[in-house]
Amino acid sequence: MQEVTVIGAGLAGCEAAWALAERGFKVKLYEMKPQKYTPAHHYEGLGELVCSNSLKAARPGSASGMLKAEMRILGSLILEAADNSSVPAGGALAVDRKKFSDYITEKINAHPNIELICGEITEFPEKNTVIATGPLTSDGMAAAIGERCGDALSFYDAAAPIVSADSIDMSRAFFATRYDKGDADYINCPFNKVEYERFYEELINAETAPLKSFDKRDYDIEGTDEQCDHDAEGANQRHDRNTETNSETNNESANNAPEKITVYEGCMPVEVLAKRGAESVRYGCMKPVGLVDPNTGHRPWAAVQLRKENVEGSAYNLVGFQTNLKFSEQQRVFRMIPGLENAEFLRYGVMHRNTFLNSPKLLTNRFMLKNSDNVYFAGQMTGVEGYVESAMSGIIAGQSLARALTGQPPLSLPITTMCGALCGYVAAENKDFQPMGANMGLLPPLEENIRNKQERYEKIAQRGIEELKRIVKQY
């Protein structure tokens, strides 16, 4: 039995290991937890989710739903885990994080072809390996990758706070999903105009946390085109790519000067987004459209949505409220949200460094490092953005390595499929390369002209899914 290596047991690494093991390879899967944790990871299980428990929209007529449908065709372990740990979330696929991780861990440990090895790898592999160490790659491995690749880039990521369900005042808040789509799975905290303006002023003037030493960089905050934390409908909030703002990070170094940092738009801290203007959050993560406050019978001026963190519904995540505010400031400012006046914070928001490769220069459209002996990368460090996209890259990297080692041609992934489009984006020449999540703009248009957007997207998704089914049957 031929032996291969996978480094990192997050979503991408587990998918890669699973794909290889299912094809008869002996897989050595390395994971540094529980011996060592990144600043954002806390649970010892594999496939730990950090930024959100949402895997975005579920319906096939959406970009994320289309990608999931394709991944199921390709045998995704992650979506199997999601189906077995899902929690109600309207039109989104959300999971109980612990149950999700436990399911993946159990499946990996039970597979006869996978050997899970706990320990940090700090040397760049010579051959037959998938590197899926994630955007928070350890310093040792990051240095090894940097020495070999030279074109690593960095940006910042942030996670939202989680509050206890018992501490939410439901006389102020209410259950609803925008436009009544799906079940009323979200808790909504409505603002009137005066409440919002008071909250907004406190938010933009709140004190941010100093960056940790490993996170300090002299960069600017810059926007990109995708948002990480989506509501029940998976709507993208798009912002100017070229907007630059200084971060008020209260650097505790000797000069006490504010730092400039690069923040990926998808997980832009809410306080930074708010500084772009009062309407930036009111029509971003606090948009009131599609909601009616039962206490007034009218649409609120603004609203904060909270999403279930677990099946029991005992914990809720503040959707879109990823932040770098000091913990004391999070408590003070976020308790100004109607219904959260007495909120018990189970986890405060945090901010941390992410790393991704200049993939167009380094990787092929199947995630193999150019001029290497079958060394592949997978996950967010390749420049795909999002949990599902990262898992997809693991499937493709694992299957591609398996096919290369058995003398088979690469799996054909046309650009009409979401998998193929994302793989193509990562490898296409791009001097201003930035991470990208699944979106319909990556796909070629239909030959027929369909004016209704939802119907058009459904046709585009159906085209790609059917084409992938046909291709897979040929192999």
Order of alpha helices (4+ residues) and beta strands (2+ residues): beta-alpha-beta-beta-alpha-alpha-beta-beta-alpha-beta-beta-alpha-beta-beta-beta-beta-alpha-beta-beta-alpha-alpha-beta-beta-alpha-beta-beta-alpha-beta-alpha-alpha-alpha
